Amino acid sequence: MKLYSLSILHKGATKANLLKAAYDLSSFSFFQRSSIQEFMTFTSALIVERTTQGSRASVKEQEYLCHVYVRNDNLSAVVIADTEYPQRVCFTLLDKVLEEFSRQVDSIDWPSGNPETINYKALDIHLSKYQNPREADAMTKVQAELDETKIILVNNLHKLRPSILIEDEINARKQNSCCEIM
């Protein structure tokens, strides 16, 4: 499970404007990184342009899943992840980032801003924190703990099963022994 890109954009009348972005391209070779970053930037803008106001969507592009959220005020965010990354955690991240960004950056700057002029430094932190969805998201952490507990419980039941079967057999023989054939 991996997140590759987290971008904040403003959806204009005709095109989307990139405000800030963070990338984790460490899994790609050095020579591929710039073209992959360019691809992710272009794809993020394209998806925002094609998504209606006030909606969320997930779009598969090659081996990536792009999750987008365009708010009613046209502030948008896109996260690009591999196909294994949980969708619910992606949308939780997008909600959190957009809420935080809108509190820190004035809405007057959204239509004309660019990555150099927008002062918002938390994207890299969020991208790094959410690399492990189990640690970043409380519900995913609880679900993982429940899954582990279920596995332990099932294993313990399998260990107990032979002794339970033997006990049941003994009880069945005792119940049947009261009857005598005449």
Salt bridges, closest charged atoms under 4 A:
ASP24 OD2 - LYS2 NZ 2.80
ASP73 OD2 - ARG71 NH2 2.63
ASP95 OD1 - ARG56 NH2 3.18
GLU99 OE1 - ARG71 NH1 3.85
GLU99 OE2 - ARG103 NH1 3.98
GLU100 OE2 - HIS126 NE2 3.09
ASP137 OD2 - ARG88 NH2 2.35
GLU148 OE2 - ARG134 NH2 2.67
GLU169 OE2 - ARG173 NH2 2.78
